[in-house]
């Protein structure tokens, strides 16, 4: 196996089980919170509902996460490019999530501007 193929194989080998564990943990925590809330309601306790993020806050969060992920992706492949020059082409693909993140931030700005105009 050459360099990039081996790296991708290792990432997939360790990444897939971690993703599955993460999804199960998210599911389990959510289920426990629901059961706890239902038990409190059965006892007659007033349980306040958690406020969800506004659309602008959600877009801002996705924008920041997309840009941070893209920058990390591009930096990682730029470091790999010191030893494997072809990896620099892979770093260029970081522009896709970067521009998506910029789009989310623009969406958050426009939503907030429309809310203040109304």
C-alpha positions as CSV (number, residue, x, y, z in Angstrom):
1,X,0.0,0.0,0.0
2,X,1.3,3.4,-0.8
3,X,1.2,6.3,1.7
4,X,-2.2,7.9,1.1
5,X,-4.0,4.5,0.7
6,X,-2.5,3.2,3.9
7,X,-3.5,6.4,5.8
8,X,-7.1,6.2,4.5
9,X,-7.2,2.5,5.5
10,X,-6.1,3.3,9.0
11,X,-8.5,6.2,9.4
12,X,-11.4,4.0,8.2
13,X,-10.3,1.1,10.4
14,X,-10.4,3.3,13.6
15,X,-12.8,5.9,12.5
16,X,-15.8,3.7,11.7
17,X,-16.0,2.0,15.2
18,X,-15.5,5.4,16.9
19,X,-18.4,6.9,14.8
20,X,-20.6,4.0,15.7
21,X,-19.8,4.3,19.4
22,X,-20.4,8.1,19.2
23,X,-23.8,7.6,17.6
24,X,-24.8,4.9,20.2
25,X,-23.7,7.2,23.1
26,X,-25.7,10.1,21.7
27,X,-28.8,7.8,21.4
28,X,-28.4,6.4,24.9
29,X,-27.9,9.8,26.5
30,X,-31.0,11.2,24.8
31,X,-33.0,8.1,25.8
32,X,-32.0,8.5,29.4
33,X,-32.9,12.2,29.4
34,X,-36.3,11.4,28.0
35,X,-36.9,8.7,30.6
36,X,-35.8,11.0,33.4
37,X,-38.2,13.7,32.1
38,X,-41.1,11.3,31.9
39,X,-40.5,10.0,35.4
40,X,-40.5,13.6,36.8
41,X,-43.7,14.4,34.9
42,X,-45.4,11.3,36.4
43,X,-44.4,12.5,39.9
44,X,-46.0,15.8,39.1
45,X,-42.8,17.9,38.9
46,X,-42.9,20.8,36.5
47,X,-40.1,20.1,34.0
48,X,-39.0,23.1,31.9
49,X,-38.4,22.3,28.2
50,X,-35.0,23.1,26.9
51,X,-35.0,25.9,24.4
52,X,-33.8,25.0,21.0
53,X,-31.3,27.2,19.2
54,X,-32.7,29.8,16.9
55,X,-32.1,29.4,13.2
56,X,-29.5,32.1,13.1
57,X,-27.6,30.5,16.0
58,X,-27.8,27.1,14.4
59,X,-26.4,28.5,11.1
60,X,-23.7,30.2,13.0
61,X,-22.7,27.0,14.8
62,X,-22.7,25.0,11.6
63,X,-20.6,27.7,9.9
64,X,-18.0,27.8,12.6
65,X,-17.8,24.0,12.7
66,X,-17.5,23.7,8.9
67,X,-14.8,26.3,8.7
68,X,-12.8,24.8,11.6
69,X,-13.1,21.3,10.1
70,X,-11.9,22.6,6.7
71,X,-9.0,24.5,8.1
72,X,-8.0,21.4,10.1
73,X,-8.3,19.2,7.0
74,X,-6.2,21.6,4.9
75,X,-3.5,21.9,7.6
76,X,-3.3,18.1,8.1
77,X,-2.9,17.5,4.3
78,X,-0.4,20.4,4.1
79,X,1.7,18.8,6.7
80,X,1.5,15.4,4.9
81,X,2.5,17.2,1.7
82,X,6.0,17.8,3.1
83,X,6.6,14.0,2.7
84,X,4.1,13.2,-0.1
85,X,3.8,16.0,-2.6
86,X,0.6,14.7,-4.1
87,X,-1.2,15.3,-0.8
88,X,-1.3,19.0,-1.6
89,X,-4.0,18.2,-4.1
90,X,-6.1,16.6,-1.4
91,X,-5.7,19.7,0.8
92,X,-7.3,21.8,-2.0
93,X,-10.6,19.8,-1.3
94,X,-10.8,21.6,2.0
95,X,-12.1,24.6,0.1
96,X,-15.5,22.8,-0.2
97,X,-16.4,22.7,3.5
98,X,-14.7,26.1,4.0
99,X,-17.1,27.7,1.5
100,X,-20.0,25.8,3.0
101,X,-19.1,27.3,6.4
102,X,-18.9,30.8,4.9
103,X,-22.3,30.2,3.4
104,X,-23.7,29.2,6.8
105,X,-22.2,32.3,8.4
106,X,-23.7,34.5,5.7
107,X,-27.1,32.8,6.3
108,X,-26.8,33.6,10.0
109,X,-26.0,37.2,9.2
110,X,-28.9,37.6,6.8
111,X,-31.4,35.9,9.2
112,X,-30.3,38.3,12.0
113,X,-30.5,41.3,9.7
114,X,-34.0,40.3,8.6
115,X,-35.1,39.9,12.3
116,X,-33.9,43.4,13.1
117,X,-35.6,44.9,10.0
118,X,-39.0,43.4,10.8
